[in-house]
Amino acid sequence: MAAKKKTRAYFDEDGRLIVIQMVDGCLSCPFKEEHAICTPDPFEHTEGLYCSLKKEEHPYPGAETDKKKIFEYDSPSEEKKFENYIPDWCPFRKQKE
């Protein structure tokens, strides 16, 4: 599934070009990683979306990575449910004070 990416660019006071990518959810984030999740059932194909910026303190069985899992899905139609999903622990989520 192709995510819509919105960008904004401007020059800062030092003349450097700043490019900002707008993210609607984890599916359009440049720091996402997709990895298969191994299960005991050889016919089950589960994929996981992971954040490359966060490490899982206690990795779970079947994970191919130590990155923090955002969500998992069995088919592309299930992935669409998470199109605008951003978890509470996201490093870019603004903290309410």
C-alpha positions in Angstrom: 0.0 0.0 0.0 1.5 3.3 -1.0 1.1 6.0 1.7 0.5 9.6 0.7 3.6 11.7 1.7 3.4 15.4 2.2 6.5 17.5 2.4 7.4 21.1 3.1 10.7 22.8 2.3 12.2 26.1 3.3 15.5 27.8 3.8 16.6 28.6 7.4 18.4 31.8 8.5 21.8 30.2 7.6 20.7 29.4 4.0 20.3 25.6 4.6 17.5 23.9 2.9 15.2 22.3 5.4 12.8 19.5 4.2 10.1 18.3 6.5 8.0 15.2 5.8 4.5 15.3 7.2 3.4 12.0 8.7 -0.2 11.0 9.0 0.6 7.7 10.8 3.3 5.1 11.2 2.7 3.7 7.7 4.0 7.0 6.2 6.9 7.4 8.7 10.4 7.1 7.3 11.5 5.3 10.5 9.2 2.3 10.1 10.5 -1.2 9.3 8.6 -4.2 8.2 9.6 -7.7 9.3 8.0 -11.1 9.1 6.9 -12.7 12.4 7.7 -16.4 12.6 5.0 -18.6 14.0 4.7 -22.4 14.6 2.2 -22.6 11.8 4.1 -22.7 8.4 1.0 -21.5 6.5 0.5 -18.4 8.7 2.2 -15.3 7.3 2.2 -12.5 9.8 4.0 -9.2 9.2 5.0 -6.7 11.8 5.6 -3.0 11.5 8.4 -1.8 13.8 9.8 1.6 14.9 13.5 1.7 14.0 14.1 4.4 16.7 12.9 2.4 19.7 14.2 -1.0 21.0 12.0 -3.6 22.7 13.2 -4.2 26.2 11.9 -7.8 26.2 11.7 -9.1 22.6 8.9 -11.6 22.0 9.2 -15.0 20.4 9.2 -15.1 16.7 10.4 -11.5 16.2 13.2 -11.1 13.7 14.3 -7.8 15.2 14.8 -6.1 18.6 12.9 -3.0 17.4 9.7 -2.0 19.1 6.6 -3.5 17.4 3.9 -1.0 16.5 1.4 -3.5 15.2 1.1 -6.8 13.3 -1.2 -7.9 10.5 -2.0 -11.0 8.4 -3.1 -9.4 5.2 -2.8 -6.0 3.4 -6.5 -5.3 4.1 -5.7 -5.5 7.9 -2.8 -3.1 7.4 -5.2 -0.4 6.1 -6.9 -0.3 9.6 -3.7 1.3 11.0 -3.3 3.9 8.2 -3.4 6.9 10.6 -2.2 5.1 13.8 0.5 6.6 16.0 1.2 4.9 19.3 1.4 6.8 22.6 5.1 6.0 23.0 6.1 7.5 19.6 9.3 9.7 20.0 7.7 12.4 17.8 4.4 12.6 19.5 4.1 16.0 21.2 3.8 15.7 25.0 0.8 17.5 26.4 1.7 19.6 29.4 
